[in-house]
Amino acid sequence: MPQSSVNTRSAIYENEYYNASSEGFEVYNLDISTEHYIAKATISGGVNALTLLDGIVYIGTTNSGIYSIPVTSVTGTDTTIVQDLNSYLSVFKQYPDITGDNIVDLDAAGDYLTTITTSGIDHFNLGHSDAYYRTYATTPGMTKCAQSERGKFYYLDGSTEVYTIYTHQCDWNENSIGYNYTSTSGYLFPSNCYINDLDVMDDGTGTCVLYFATTSGVVVIEENSGDEENARYKHYLLEV
C-alpha cells in the first residue's frame, strides 16, 4: 500500500491525512468527494512531530515520549461523528528508554527511526528485535533529523551545522562518525546561509540525495561518502 511522509508535522497514508497539533493529532479523509475530519486523539501538551512507517504512525509528544498507532485503527467515515483514537494509542518509548520525553523531531525509513529530544538523539533499529536495538547520544540543542532507508541518518545542530552518522551499530557522538556539512565552510552551501530544514532520499544502494531548505534557497547534494567536499550539488536561489 502506498504511504509517504510529508513533513514532520503530518503524514499521509492512502487517502488519510494525519496532522499534529497543540491538542494531539487529527485525521482527515482526503477523498475529494467526501473530504472531511474523521478521527482524533487528544494528547496532553500536544504533538510536535509525526512520521509513518509500515502502517504505523509514530507520534512525538511534548512531554510523554513517543506513542504509536496502527493506521488500521482509523475506521471513522461518518461526516458528523469524529472517531476517538485515544484507546488505540500505545507507548513506543518513554524516558529512560529514550533520552527525553519532549520530542523535537523524528523520522523513519527502512527499518529505522531517528528521534531528537530536548536532551539528545536516539536511533532505533525497528527490525533488529522486539526490544528495538538502540544507540543514542546526549547532545541537546538539535532541531531536525532525516533518516535513510539503509540506516544512515542526519541531524541539524542549530542553523548552520548538519551532521551525518554513517555507522550506527555502535555508540556514537557528533564528533566521531560521519561528516559535518556546514553552511559556513564555503563548500556546497552559499556562504553564511542558515539551514532551516533537511530531508533525504535513498536510492536503495546506499547513495543518498540530501535536500536542504536554507535562507538562500534550496541546496541539493548527491552524497559522496568519503569525499563529501567533491559531491555534486545544485543551489536553487531564493527569489524575493
Protein Blocks (a to p, Z undefined) as FASTA:
>chain_A
ZZddfblmbccehjaccdddfklpadddfbfklgccfbdcddehiafbdcdeehiacddd
fknojadddfklpmcfbfkbccdfklmpccfbdcfkbfbfbdfbdcdehjbccdddfkbc
cdddfklpmnopadddddehiabdcddfkopacddehjlbccddfblcbccdfklgccdd
dfklopoiaghiacfbdcdddehnopacdddddfkbccdddddehilmlpccddddddZZ
